Amino acid sequence: MTTSKSPLNILWVQVWVLAAVQGAITLTWLIYNIYLPQLLTQFGFPASLAVGLVLIENALGAVLEPLMGGLSDQARRWVGTRFPFISVGMILSATLFIAIPSVVSLIPPTTVMRSLLPIVLVAWALAMTIFRSPAMCLLGMYSTPAQLPLAVSFVTLTGGAIGAFRPISYKFILSLGPVYTFAIGSFVMLGAAAVLRLVNPPEAPVDRHQAETVKLPLQKLALILGTGFGVAWGIRFLMDVLGKVLKAQLNTDNIDVQMVWIGIAIAIASIPAGIFAVKIGNRQAMLCGICAIIPSLLIIISVGAQIPIILLIVAAFSLIVNGAIPFALGLVPQRWVGLGIGMYFGGFALAMSLFGVIFPQPQAITPLFGAVGGALAFFLAGVCITVSGISEMHRNAEV
């Protein structure tokens, strides 16, 4: 097992394995979202139920992400490790994931048994919230704070690269069949869990007395929640605007290939984004990204999706997304890092749930409305990040 840090003070083996965990998370969600309408209709439900289920799952995630992160902090304090949440969560999610197509294939869709499928679907989504925040907390062990954005960039790269192929992966994934495809996702999740447990170094003992004196940083948690909310709505509006502008500019409804290339570019850009954030500071890098992406959103609806504008959006997007986890990890005390990351993911899930409620027909959103909405959302995130920096300066001055 490799635990020695490189000259950059990063445990690269552990970071790469955690990147594989992020890849497994992205892959299983990709499979789930592709198959969900088909599985529902096969079991006698309308395909439209998929939208309602996703809204419910996001709403529950808004509560459970912070809860599981906070509970893992408690486990770290009392047991000395948060790994039980990671192991149990990944094993449970892998088991429920393979159970989803099994329910459809093996159980007759009678009136009594039909309710079993939505229950298993929601249960799997909830199981995924058990381990994500605790797992991302491990990045704080695998890297020094100064080098954290670079370490996170490899996690972002893996998830982004897999997610980038979503627009063109539908036919291929559907051609494999649900049982085989879900089995692949389940085994990938179990394999990532096993390897992560193998390479995870011993955790430093916790000073319980000192931990008890650390108060819950409510203001900082609220700023993290607001940042997650703003980033989520900003991304949702940005992708909607980008897609509609490209369709109008290219005079076609099929822009899958273009979106794949943009997704790949965003994933690859996470590495230079991490390097840049290490050089100037993560908070400053995120604010640079926000200051670049807001005018880009407003410009793209007037001049179109020109290559320089797209490249600027890709660079800015990477700075914002790649900086989120280091931002949450660095803002709260070590005692509450799980809760801090959980608040970011919870804010993200809350935003996505509310977006689906407020905008049930996203196709009706005009590019102008989307651009303004996205700019305001990113501005909200920027305000939260700026206020957090001012608070840190005041705290350091008092010390």
C-alpha positions in Angstrom: 0.0 0.0 0.0 1.4 3.4 -1.0 0.9 6.1 1.6 4.0 8.3 1.0 3.2 11.7 -0.5 4.8 13.1 -3.6 6.8 16.3 -3.6 3.4 18.0 -4.2 2.1 16.4 -1.0 -0.6 14.3 -2.7 -1.2 10.6 -2.2 -1.6 9.8 -5.9 -2.6 6.2 -5.6 -5.4 7.0 -3.2 -6.5 9.9 -5.3 -6.7 7.8 -8.4 -8.8 5.1 -6.5 -11.1 7.8 -5.2 -11.4 9.1 -8.8 -12.5 5.5 -9.7 -15.2 5.7 -7.0 -16.4 9.0 -8.6 -16.4 7.2 -12.0 -18.5 4.4 -10.5 -21.0 7.0 -9.1 -21.2 8.7 -12.5 -21.6 5.4 -14.4 -24.4 4.1 -12.2 -26.3 7.4 -12.4 -25.8 7.4 -16.2 -27.2 3.9 -16.5 -30.1 4.6 -14.1 -31.2 7.7 -15.9 -31.1 6.0 -19.3 -33.0 3.0 -18.2 -35.5 4.6 -15.8 -38.3 5.4 -18.3 -38.0 2.0 -20.0 -38.1 0.1 -16.7 -41.1 2.0 -15.5 -43.1 1.4 -18.6 -42.1 -2.3 -18.6 -43.6 -2.6 -15.1 -46.8 -0.8 -16.0 -46.0 2.8 -15.0 -46.1 5.8 -17.3 -42.7 7.0 -18.4 -43.6 10.5 -17.0 -43.2 9.0 -13.5 -39.5 9.2 -14.0 -39.6 13.0 -13.7 -41.5 12.8 -10.4 -39.1 10.1 -9.0 -36.1 12.2 -9.8 -37.6 15.2 -8.1 -38.4 13.1 -5.0 -34.8 11.7 -5.0 -33.3 15.1 -5.3 -35.5 16.4 -2.5 -34.5 13.5 -0.2 -30.9 14.0 -1.2 -31.0 17.6 -0.1 -31.7 16.3 3.4 -29.7 13.1 3.5 -26.4 14.4 2.0 -25.8 16.7 4.9 -27.2 14.2 7.4 -24.8 11.4 6.2 -21.9 13.7 6.1 -22.6 14.9 9.6 -23.1 11.3 10.9 -19.8 10.3 9.3 -18.1 13.2 11.3 -19.6 11.7 14.4 -18.3 8.2 13.4 -14.8 9.7 12.8 -15.0 11.2 16.3 -16.2 8.1 18.2 -14.9 5.2 16.1 -11.8 6.8 14.6 -12.9 6.4 11.0 -15.8 7.4 8.7 -15.1 4.3 6.5 -18.1 2.3 7.8 -20.4 4.8 6.0 -18.4 4.4 2.8 -18.3 0.6 2.9 -21.9 0.0 3.9 -23.2 2.7 1.6 -21.3 1.4 -1.5 -22.2 -2.3 -0.8 -25.8 -1.4 -0.2 -26.0 0.8 -3.3 -24.4 -2.0 -5.5 -26.9 -4.5 -4.1 -29.9 -2.4 -4.7 -28.6 -1.4 -8.2 -28.6 -5.0 -9.4 -32.0 -5.5 -7.7 -33.6 -2.8 -9.9 -33.7 -4.8 -13.2 -34.2 -8.1 -11.2 -37.5 -6.7 -9.9 -38.6 -5.9 -13.4 -37.4 -9.2 -14.9 -38.4 -11.7 -12.2 -41.5 -10.3 -10.5 -44.9 -10.1 -12.3 -46.2 -6.5 -12.4 -49.4 -7.3 -10.4 -51.3 -4.5 -8.6 -49.8 -5.5 -5.3 -46.2 -5.9 -6.5 -46.0 -2.8 -8.8 -45.2 -0.5 -5.9 -42.0 -2.6 -5.2 -40.2 -1.0 -8.2 -40.5 2.7 -7.1 -39.5 1.6 -3.6 -36.4 0.0 -4.8 -35.6 2.9 -7.1 -35.8 5.4 -4.3 -34.0 3.1 -1.9 -31.1 2.9 -4.3 -30.9 6.7 -4.7 -30.9 7.1 -0.9 -28.2 4.5 -0.6 -26.0 6.6 -2.9 -26.3 9.5 -0.5 -24.8 7.4 2.4 -21.2 7.3 1.1 -20.7 10.2 -1.3 -19.9 12.9 1.2 -17.9 10.7 3.6 -15.9 9.4 0.6 -15.1 12.9 -0.7 -13.9 13.8 2.8 -11.0 11.4 2.3 -9.5 13.9 -0.2 -8.5 15.9 2.9 -6.4 13.0 4.0 -4.9 12.4 0.6 -3.7 16.0 0.0 -2.5 19.0 1.8 -4.9 21.9 1.7 -2.8 23.9 -0.7 -2.6 21.1 -3.2 -6.2 20.0 -2.8 -7.6 21.6 -6.0 -5.0 19.6 -8.1 -5.9 16.3 -6.3 -9.7 17.0 -6.8 -9.1 17.7 -10.5 -8.4 14.0 -11.2 -11.7 13.1 -9.5 -13.5 15.7 -11.6 -11.8 14.5 -14.7 -13.0 10.9 -14.3 -16.6 11.8 -13.5 -16.7 14.4 -16.3 -15.2 12.1 -18.9 -17.7 9.4 -18.2 -20.6 11.8 -18.1 -19.5 13.5 -21.3 -20.5 10.5 -23.3 -24.1 10.5 -22.1 -25.6 12.1 -25.2 -24.3 9.3 -27.5 -24.4 6.4 -25.2 -28.1 5.8 -25.0 -28.4 3.3 -27.9 -25.3 1.3 -26.9 -26.2 1.0 -23.2 -29.8 0.1 -24.1 -28.6 -2.5 -26.5 -26.8 -4.3 -23.7 -30.0 -5.0 -21.8 -30.9 -3.9 -18.3 -29.7 -7.0 -16.3 -26.2 -7.0 -17.9 -25.8 -3.3 -17.8 -26.9 -2.9 -14.2 -24.6 -5.8 -13.2 -21.6 -4.0 -14.8 -22.4 -0.9 -12.7 -22.9 -2.9 -9.6 -19.6 -4.8 -9.9 -17.7 -1.6 -10.8 -19.1 0.0 -7.6 -18.1 -3.1 -5.5 -14.6 -3.2 -7.0 -14.1 0.5 -6.4 -15.2 0.0 -2.7 -12.8 -2.9 -2.2 -9.8 -1.1 -3.7 -10.5 2.1 -1.8 -10.6 0.1 1.5 -7.3 -1.6 0.6 -5.3 1.6 -0.2 -6.9 3.9 2.4 -4.1 4.7 4.9 -4.6 4.6 8.7 -6.4 7.6 10.0 -4.9 9.9 12.6 -6.5 9.6 16.1 -9.1 12.2 17.0 -8.8 14.4 20.1 -12.4 14.0 21.3 -12.1 16.7 23.9 -10.8 19.2 21.4 -13.5 18.1 18.9 -16.2 18.8 21.5 -15.1 22.4 21.8 -15.6 23.0 18.0 -18.9 24.7 17.5 -21.2 24.0 14.6 -20.3 26.7 12.0 -23.8 27.6 10.9 -22.9 30.7 8.9 -20.2 28.8 6.9 -22.6 25.9 6.3 -25.2 28.3 5.0 -22.7 29.8 2.6 -21.7 26.3 1.3 -25.4 25.5 0.9 -25.9 28.7 -1.1 -22.9 28.0 -3.2 -24.1 24.6 -4.1 -27.6 25.9 -4.9 -26.2 28.7 -7.1 -23.7 26.4 -9.0 -26.5 23.9 -9.6 -28.9 26.4 -11.1 -26.1 28.0 -13.0 -25.1 24.7 -14.6 -28.7 23.8 -15.4 -29.4 27.1 -17.1 -26.0 27.1 -18.8 -26.4 23.7 -20.4 -29.9 24.6 -21.5 -28.8 27.9 -23.1 -25.8 26.3 -24.8 -27.9 23.5 -26.2 -30.6 25.8 -27.6 -28.1 28.2 -29.1 -26.2 25.4 -30.8 -29.4 24.0 -32.2 -30.5 27.3 -33.6 -27.0 28.1 -35.0 -26.5 24.7 -36.6 -30.2 24.5 -37.7 -30.5 20.9 -36.3 -32.1 19.2 -33.3 -29.2 16.7 -33.0 -26.3 18.3 -31.2 -25.2 15.1 -29.4 -21.7 15.1 -30.9 -21.1 18.7 -30.2 -22.2 18.3 -26.5 -19.9 15.3 -26.2 -16.9 17.3 -27.3 -17.8 20.1 -25.0 -18.2 17.6 -22.1 -14.8 16.1 -22.9 -13.2 19.5 -23.0 -14.7 20.4 -19.6 -13.4 17.2 -18.1 -9.9 17.7 -19.5 -9.8 21.4 -18.5 -10.2 20.3 -14.8 -6.5 19.5 -14.7 -5.2 23.0 -15.7 -8.0 24.4 -13.5 -6.6 22.5 -10.5 -3.1 23.7 -11.3 -4.3 27.3 -11.7 -6.2 27.1 -8.4 -3.1 25.8 -6.6 -1.1 28.8 -7.8 -3.6 31.6 -7.0 -5.8 30.0 -4.4 -9.0 28.0 -4.8 -11.4 30.7 -3.7 -9.9 33.2 -6.1 -9.9 30.7 -8.9 -13.6 30.0 -8.4 -14.4 33.7 -8.4 -12.3 34.1 -11.6 -14.5 31.4 -13.2 -17.7 33.1 -12.1 -16.5 36.5 -13.4 -15.8 34.9 -16.7 -18.9 32.7 -17.1 -21.5 35.4 -16.3 -20.6 37.7 -19.2 -20.1 34.6 -21.4 -23.7 33.5 -20.8 -24.9 36.9 -21.8 -22.7 37.2 -24.8 -23.5 33.8 -26.3 -27.2 34.6 -26.8 -26.2 37.6 -29.0 -23.2 36.4 -31.0 -23.9 32.7 -30.9 -21.8 29.7 -29.8 -18.5 30.9 -31.2 -15.4 28.9 -30.4 -13.6 31.5 -28.3 -16.8 31.9 -26.2 -17.2 28.1 -25.8 -13.5 27.8 -24.7 -14.0 30.6 -22.2 -17.1 28.8 -20.8 -15.2 25.5 -20.6 -12.3 27.1 -18.7 -14.6 29.0 -16.3 -16.9 26.1 -15.8 -14.0 23.9 -14.8 -12.7 26.4 -12.3 -16.1 26.6 -10.6 -16.9 22.9 -10.5 -13.4 21.7 -9.6 -13.2 24.2 -6.8 -16.4 23.2 -5.0 -15.1 20.3 -2.8 -11.8 22.1 -1.8 -14.0 25.1 -1.0 -16.2 23.1 1.3 -13.3 21.2 2.9 -11.3 24.4 3.5 -14.2 26.5 4.9 -15.3 24.4 7.8 -13.3 23.0 10.7 -11.9 19.5 10.4 -14.5 18.4 12.9 -17.3 19.1 10.5 -15.8 18.4 7.0 -18.3 15.7 6.2 -21.2 18.0 7.0 -19.6 20.7 5.0 -19.3 18.6 1.8 -22.8 17.2 2.5 -24.2 20.8 2.6 -22.7 21.5 -0.8 -24.2 18.3 -2.3 -27.4 19.0 -0.4 -27.7 22.5 -1.9 -27.0 21.1 -5.3 -29.8 18.5 -4.9 -32.2 21.0 -3.5 -31.6 23.3 -6.4 -32.2 20.5 -8.9 -35.4 19.5 -7.2 -36.8 23.0 -7.1 -35.8 23.6 -10.7 -38.0 20.7 -11.8 -40.9 22.1 -9.8 -40.5 25.7 -10.9 -39.7 24.8 -14.6 -41.6 21.6 -15.3 -41.3 22.3 -19.1 -37.6 23.4 -19.6 -38.1 23.5 -23.3 -40.2 26.6 -22.7 -37.3 28.5 -21.2 -36.0 31.0 -23.8 -32.2 31.4 -24.2 -32.5 35.0 -22.9 -34.3 33.9 -19.8 -31.9 31.0 -19.3 -28.8 33.3 -19.7 -30.1 35.8 -17.2 -31.2 33.1 -14.8 -27.8 31.4 -15.1 -25.9 34.7 -14.6 -28.0 35.4 -11.4 -27.4 31.9 -10.1 -23.6 32.0 -10.6 -23.7 35.5 -9.1 -25.4 34.0 -6.0 -22.6 31.5 -5.7 -20.0 34.2 -6.2 -21.5 36.3 -3.3 -21.4 33.3 -1.0 -17.8 32.6 -1.9 -16.8 36.2 -1.4 -18.6 36.5 1.9 -16.8 33.3 3.1 -13.5 34.9 2.2 -14.3 38.1 4.1 -15.4 36.0 7.1 -12.1 34.1 7.0 -10.1 37.4 6.8 -11.9 38.7 9.9 -11.4 35.5 11.8 -7.7 35.5 11.0 -7.4 39.1 12.0 -9.0 38.4 15.4 -6.6 35.5 15.9 
